[in-house]
Structures are given as C-alpha cells and as structure tokens.
Amino acid sequence: MKKSVPPFLKSYGFSLLLIVSILLGAGLGILFQKDAAMFKPLGDLFLNLLFTVIVPLVFFSISSTVASMTNIRRLGRILSVMIAIFVTTGLFASALMIAAAVLYPPAAGASIPLPAAAEVQQLKVSEQVVRAFTVSDFPQLVSKNNMLALIVFSLLTGLATSAAGEKGKKFAGLLASANEVMMKLISLILYYAPVGLCAYFAYLVGVLGPELLGSYARAVSLYYPVSALYFVLAFSLYAFLAGRTAGVRKFWCNIIPPSVTALATGSSMATIPSNLQAADSIGVPRDISEVVIPIGATIHMEGSCLAAVVKIAFLFGIFQMPFSGVEPILTALGIALLTGVVVSGIPGGGTIGELLILSLYGFPPEAFPLITMIGTLVDAPATMINAVGDTVSSMLVARVLGGKEWMEAQG
C-alpha cells in the first residue's frame, strides 16, 4: 500500500531540507573556520549551473510570454503596474530604514580612521544608461552582466514574433517549447541545491564570518534586524494585499527555497529560477511572473534601498553631521529609491549608487571605501530581500490586473 506524504511535508519538505542544509553548512564553517574554503568548489558548482541557465531562461521566458500575448495592451498594463509597485515598495522600505536610522544612528561610537583617497571616476550618466539598455554586439547579450539589455532584446523579440502573425507562429511555438525545457532544466539543477547551498554557506561562515566584527558592528546590528522585520512583516502585508489569508499562506509555503538560495549565493540572478517555480506554485499567471521576476531581478532592489539609507546615515555619523531635517531626509529617500529601483539596472549600479551618495551630499572621496564595506557586510540579507520582493511583487501585479479572485481563477 502506497504511503501518502503528510500535508506539512508536502508543502514544506524541500524548504526544510534547504534550511537544514544551510544550518549544517554554518556548523561546518564554524568547525573548520578558514579551512572551510575547501567546500567552496561544491558551492561554486551549484552557482555555476544556475548562472549558466539564467541567460537562456530569461530570454525564452520573456520572449515566449510576450509572443503568446494576443493582446499587447496587457503587456503594457503589466509593465506599468509593475513599475508602480516597484517604486511604492522601494519608497516604503527606504522610509522604514530612515526611521530606524534616526532612532538608532549606525555610526554612534564608531572609530574608523579615514582611508586613503579612493579613485573615484566622474559619473557619466548618459553613457551608463546606454550601456544598461543596449550592447554593441550580439555575443555580449549572452552574459549575465548585461541582463537589462537582454531583457530589452527579449521583449522586442517577443513583440516582433507576435507582430509577424501567422508566419511567426512556428517561431512562437519554438520559444514556448524552449521555455518549458528551461523550466524542466531548473527543476533538475535544484535537486543539487541542498549540497551546493550547504557547501557555499560553510565557506561564507568559515572564511567571511569574522568580517562582521569590529567598528561596523553597529551598522550591521541596525541593518540585520530591520531587514528581518521588513522581510517578515512587509512581505506578509504585500501577500495579504495580493491574496488575503490564502495569499499569505501560499507565499510562505513556497518562498523558503528562493530565500535560502538568495541568502547563500548572494545573487538575485541566481534566484530567478527558484522564484519562477515559487510563483508557479503560488498561482501567479505565467505571463506576469515571467515578465516581472526577471525584470525585477535587475531593477527592483528593496534590500538595496535599505542598505543605501544605512550607508548615508553611517557617513553622517562619521562626519559628525546630524541626520535630521527635511532636506537630508528627503535626499536620502530619493537616493535610496534611485539606488534600488533605477541605478540597480545599470552595470556597476552598486558603485554608481555609492558615488551618488558622495556627490549629492558633498562627502569627500575618502568616504567611498567606508560605505563599500557596509555594502559587503549587508549583502546577504539585502540580496534575499531583493530576490523575494520580486515574487511578492508579481502577486501584487496579478491582484491589480486579475481582481480579487485572481488566485481562484488560476485553480
């Protein structure tokens, strides 16, 4: 007689396996310390498999979705609602961290000698924008370093296929078939996730863990609790707005694998496959998830919004400037939003965001390495928020476009 799997294990079994694997990895990191670097190749194997599949996955998922749309106006609605949600969630995250930084200044008591002046290049925004949206040669599209250009190319390919009408149907079928193959490939790669994440987490804890100590401890102790609060409460709120109680339940039943993947790998791109699977399980229509999640992995970074505010408040403390008043706070809000929703899509966006902080507030170039270190220390939780925020945003887009009963309509 065939034994039935308990409902709890059916919903959370793989998530629990991943959690156990990273806890085991953390234990191995503590046990072996610097010698935990020997586990890194096993983690790199998993990471390389994910990064290899990202480019074809993004191309086929977006182009096939757009090509299959009989009503191109729906694509326009998806994109417009998506941008509105990205901006709204980015503003909310930034405002939350501003309030926390005012109550708990991240640089209080810090004793950090200013490093030597860093080489800071002048910002050439127009050139950066051109580089973000286009590349000069087709082979450059086949790189995860040019994701926004790949997304634009994928959208245009899908639109051209749809516009070709009857003559484009065979190509549309090829795109759809290739997309299904990519999704199946993802599921095969994720079988290795427990081993890969365990190994990579052992390396992170054993080799990089000690860097969390020292003068940056207060900045880290501000970011980690606030980001955890945002992760639990804000995402639960967004899921509730998207699907009420059922939305919250489905969100938390399916979001652990993407969360653990993002936390261990430190890459929003590496989390795209797991996020797409989670969105499928939640019931987000594919024409929404396969547009919102890949684009969100490039230009939607709530964790980066939170980090930008910490960097700003940290520099205000180091240079003995009060982080208060209307103008500094509104400027911080604007920079955080630019960093998390606009600049993040430009190659080298993290660096550009840090340069924006220096230039708009007038901090000296010597301050650049200080906030670069903060970015390194908060990268793991920031990436987790960046990645998971894309899935819950796809739920909100589905709610706006599909109405209150969108989850029921998906069966």
ABEGO torsion letter per residue (X at the ends): XBBBBBAAAAAAAAAAAAAAAAAAAAAAAAAAEAAAAAAAAAAAAAAAAAAAAAAAAAAAAAAAAAAABABAAAAAAAAAAAAAAAAAAAAAAAAAAAAAAAABBAABGBBBBBBBBBBBBBBBAAAAAAAAABBABAAAABBAAAAAAAAAAAAAAAAAAAAAEAAAAAAAAAAAAAAAAAAAAAAAAAAAAAAAAAAAAAAAAAAAAAAABEAAAAAAAAAAAAAAAAAAAAAAAAAAAAAEAAAAAAAAAAAAAAAAAAAAAGBAAAAAAAAAAAAAAAGBBAAAAAAAAAAAAAABBAAAAAAAAAAAAAAAAAAGBBBBEAAAAAAAAAAAAAAAAAAAABBGAAAAAAAAAAAAAGBBAAAAAAAAAAAAAAAAAAAAAAAAAAAAAAAAAAAAAAEAAAAAAAX
